[in-house]
Amino acid sequence: MRVELRHARLVAAIASAGSISAAAIQLSLPQPAISSQLRRLEREFGGELFIRSHSGVVPTPLGERLIPMLVDLARRGDALLAEVAAQNTNTLRVGNVEWTPPALRDAIAACLPSVEVQTETVDPADAMSAVGEGLLNLALVPSPPNRQSIDVKKLPLSTAVVVREPMWLALPTDHPLAGQEPVGAAQLRSLAWVRYARGHWFHDHEKAAFADLLDQQPESVHRVRGHHEAMSWVREAGVAALTVPTGATKDVSLVPILDAHTCELLLVWRTGSISRSTVGTLLESVRSYYCDYARTIPRYWSWMVAHPEDFREVHPFLTDPPQVLPAPG
């Protein structure tokens, strides 16, 4: 019997899952088949790799030596296959949150000219699951305030920060605070608010920001299910909202906030499914696109240029000449 990549994956799955039954679920294989393959592999190695019990498995002394090597073999083998597959990928399926501007698709397609790019708008939690299940190749997802609340470890996902967006104040254009320098807690307490529905991805960011800025959660005149809906309430009802700059529309005023919270925008992909070189190309393209888009947002681009320490991921693009983008959605 030869030790093959599939055997290394099997041992890695058992070690990671902690039991043969859990590994069978993870690998979508019957438990008897997993047990049979493991026994044959252990005969090849001349001893047991795991001690089995009703509570799960633990490595034997032989397993303590061999399991890390098999796990590394599985990781390296999958990375090699991903590198090969990435060179032959015909379609790249990309998910984005809230809305997917055509210019984003064009930017990704331009950096990968041999690949057909398909984009769709998805909910952040659905995007994570879709990438983990292979329904999407990658997604642009805002991180929760506490990164641990999305248990990436349970999904075979890798992430990279695209940019850290500040959370600013959106106001009607004729509001007395519009166009002001960064506002503080006293000014925020004087405002009437539109807030985000509990099921919306921005709700937890908003809640954490209010807890730090105001030491309390302000009442709202209405709860919305998206940034563009929030901006319509700001414009038509004369209320205030928290938003990331890319969530605002041009018919409202953005005002910086002192000690503003930030929201990380992540690029998420299934571990081992995309080559490092492709991920690097995508990150560079998306970061460049973000800066081009930021130039279209009144006041935001000048703020980014004036505060490069807050935008270190996109810092190389802050002095690049602008690209012409279509008007946002």
C-alpha positions, 0 to 999 in steps of 0.5 A: 500500500502506498501512502497517498495524499488522500490518506494524509487528508484522512489523518488530518481530518481525524486529528482536526475533528477529534473523532472518526465520526466527526471526520466522516461528516467533514469528509462526507464519507461513511464512518466504516470506510474511514475506519477501514482506511485508517486500519490499512494505513496503520498496518502500513505504518506498523502501529496505531496512530490514534487511541480510540474511545467513546469520547474521541481519539488521541494520538499514540506515541507513533501518532505524535511523530507521524500525524504532524508530518501527514497534516503537513503533507495534506496542506502542501499537497492541497496547496500544490493542487490549488496552484495548478487549478488556479492556472486553469480556472475558467470562472471566478465567482465573487460575492460582495455585501450590500451592493456589487457595483459593475466597476468592481467586477470590471476591476477584477476582470481586468486583473485576471483577463483569462478568467470569466468573472461572475459577481453577486450581492450576498449577506456576509454570513451567507457569503462565508458559508458559500465560500466554505462550501465552494459556491463562491470562489471568494467574497468581500465581507465586512468583519464583525466588531469581534472577529471571533464571532464568525468562527472562521476556524470551523470553515476552511477559510483564509482572509486578508484585510482589504481596508479598514473603513471608519464609521462616520456620521451621515447628515442632511446636507443642510444640517448645522453639523454638515461640513464640520470638523470631527464631531464628539459625543456631546454633538452626537447626543443631540441628534435623532437617529435612524438605526439598522435592523438587528439582522443587518450586518452593520447592526453590531458595529453600530451597537459597539460604536454607540456603547463606546461613544455615548455609553448608551444606545440611543433611541431610533425613529426607524430601523432600516435593512441597508445603507441606501435605505438609511441614507434615504431616511437621513435625506428625507426625514432629517435624521442622522445615521452611522455609516461607512463612507462607501455606504453613503450616497452623494445626497447626504453629508459625511462628517468624521467622528472623533475616536471613530470605530473602524470596520475591516473589509475582508477578502475571503477565500477557501483555503488552498483553492486560490494560488498565492499569486492570484490572491496577491493580484486580487488584493492589489486590484481590489485595494486600487479599486477601493481608492479609485472609488473613494475619490468619488466620495466627497470629503473621504478621499482628502481624509484618507490622504491626510491620514495615511496611518489609518489606511496602511493596507491601501497606502501605496495607492493614496498617491496614484493618479485617479482612474475614471469610474462609473457613477456608483449605484 
